[in-house]
Amino acid sequence: MAAQTLAGDIARDTQDILARLGVAPNRRLDGALEARSPITGEAIGRVDAGGAASTKAAIACADAAFLVWRNVPAPRRGELVRLFGEELRRAKSELAALVTIEAGKIRSEGLGEVQEMIDICDFAVGLSRQLYGLTLATERPGHRMMETWHPLGVAGVITSFNFPVAVWAWNAAIALVCGNSLVWKPSEKTPLTALATETLFERAVARFGSAPDGLSIVVQGGREVGGALVEDPRVRLVSATGSTAMGRAIAPRLAQRFARTIFELGGNNAAVVCPSASLDLAVRAIAFAAMGTAGQRCTTLRRLFVHETVYDDLMARLRAAFTAVSVGDPREDATLVGPLIDEDAYGAMRRALDDARMAGGVVVGGERALADRFPAAFYARPALVAMPEQTAIVKQETFAPILYVMKYRDFDEAMRLQNEVAHGLSSSIFTNDMREAERFLSAEGSDCGIANVNIGPSGAEIGGAFGGEKDSGGGREAGSDSWKAYMRRATNTINYSEELPLAQGVAFDVPQNGT
Ligand code: NAD
């Protein structure tokens, strides 16, 4: 198909941004996979989509690149990531605008997403000089024992629509300094941001000058493309971000071939508001955590447990915040809540609210918004739901701005309710009582991968290890020592003596030369 112009302002803006980012017209207008903007619901571009066969070819290419890249010294690998970080800095506002158009994030969140990419590049550059192993005490005289870390192979990265570029960058920056090559399958709902990111990476590669071809490849398409990454034994690590249902579908297939995995799956995150909490601070934190990104973050606050002595006061303030929040076009400065990604997301929200009402919930908000202005898009007012107890619907992740609020009487009850769901991603407590805060963070407290005090559960920094427990997948990405998941560890014992003592005192003396 020849390059064509798409109708509509938003489609034209998208194509202008892509052109300014240097993406060739045929790559953004001529493919089989259609990109849509949740802002208006209209088509904004078309990219090439692959199938299982082209994904296999991409894996072969990445595998060949790995054989070269693994021998490039890690600090030199870091230089490529540094250059990529420079490209991101230069393109920050353009790429952020594209995130807004394709994923529907408000402008500051679009910019924040690209900043997160820049931050992880900076982190990875430093890491490229710190991929350290240990030297360990050995029981044998004249011996030395140590651990060394080596590149792993092709890393397959499957990402979700709601962080269309940052999640890949978390994986890519670390995987690259660790000496791996990459094959990325972005969400089929956000192909253009992936295309733009690929272009920026290609520019960094060109400036770097000596990276092997196929070091980082993007394969666009749906599940069958992700499935090809899952099945191929050359993909040594699969890092998959998305729903728990996706994780459950691919985990057994990856286990079958003993692949290394990082699962970053769904969340059903809670916060506890204690009697001593600063309610001003709690309301601000809860508003962002529950309504930010239109409730479409894995770490979005979905369940709130409030001590009965502060419940009425807090609920009055939350009702005011939920009623006042501006829902609208995310490109406009006044907007705080943009659209849901598509009609399915809106349908899931409506069904969840119907269930909650049936179970005795009292709902404020939740109505469809802006249907006159954008009939093909799906905006919803965030819903605040007073629930009599933690019912079945509250225990599910609905990927939409719904906050279920429940009362508690004593701290142990709050802890039990917080941990009573299948997910274990993020959590927080609002308290000025040091004992409550410490108990929340202790072994008997929150069972989540992220546990915060006096801030909400969403909006993590890249320096910490990110990930959750239970149905949230158990993976860890980004900072701290997450890099170890992207490398293989070898334990080395070196004998520099003339003797051959065996460990644990085992004797095994084979006669030599007839003695
Ligand atoms: P999704 O599961 O529908 O899709 C995620 C990705 O997985 C997409 O690229 C999709 O094509 C691919 N995929 C889906 N099924 C597959 C299969 N059977 N085989 C191979 N690939 C498959 O998720 P989504 O709607 O894009 O994102 C929302 C979900 O992601 C929410 O549940 C959210 O909590 C979760 N999420 C988790 C994190 C985290 O870090 N824990 C971050 C972002 C989003």
Residues whose N, C-alpha, C, O or C-beta is under 5 A from the ligand:
A	BS01	NAD	I158 T159 S160 F161 K185 P186 S187 E188 G221 G222 R223 G226 G227 T241 G242 S243 T244 M246 A249 E264 L265 G266 G267 R297 C298 S472
